[in-house]
């Protein structure tokens, strides 16, 4: 995604790079939170082992402490699930972003191809216009030549008739 963003126009590139940095920062924060919670889970297992060894002395552990411990464990599990859900959402968003960038790239290529085709058509139209203009000039010239020939022939016929009839 970094490469795609850097290859775009400067005004779009700045916005996309800022978003990309933000997403990377969020990803790093989520990773560190995940590591912290994962190490907390290993600490939780050690705590559970200690509590089990002390079960012989279960009468001395108050119900209030157990309740708080259960609430803390439940909150920790909820936090872990929330982080997993956030990570899943982040991955889906990243996949969607990649898909959108690919679509935009394909559309850009299509537009560039259409632009090239349009320039080719424009060149062909210009050539056709020149050819038609030349054909029109030739046609006008040929009309004048034919008209002149007809006039000369009519005058020649008129002179021939005049000389024939006047003798």
HELIX and SHEET records of a PDB file:
HELIX    1   1 UNK A    2  UNK A    6  1                                   5    
HELIX    2   2 UNK A   10  UNK A   53  1                                  44    
HELIX    3   3 UNK A   54  UNK A   60  5                                   7    
HELIX    4   4 UNK A   63  UNK A  166  1                                 104    
END                                                                             
